[in-house]
Every structure is written in structure tokens, then in C-alpha cells.
């Protein structure tokens, strides 16, 4: 799991060509910015597909859905 793209931070937690699954966390503490939040998710998915040909899924944690299975 990474809160930001940390591929240069350390070899232990970096993302490289042998990694098969990566979790990105995008937080939204301000409900008034939900449109920006959704746009950020969509843009990340598009760029991962366009530049890296990666398929993605989105799972949102909130009060009604406090956990997801990875």
C-alpha cells in the first residue's frame, strides 16, 4: 500500500516490474469535494491504463463500507 508514488523511497517498498498488485489510497475528508475525489480516481485509472496498460478496480471505504477484501 502506498499513500504516494514511492518508487524511489526504498527498494523494500518500491514498485518495479516484478510487482503484480499495487494499492493506491486517495483520501477525501471533505464531502463538498466529492466531484474532485471522483475525478482524481478516474484520472489515475486512465493514466494507469494509457501509460502502463494496467487494469484497475475501485473500492471505496466509508461509514457504510468500513472494510474491503483485497
Secondary structure, 3 states (H helix, E strand, C coil): CECCCCCCCCCCCCCCCCCCCCCECCCCCCHHHHHHHHHHHHHHHHHHHHHHCCCCCCCCCCCCCCCCCC
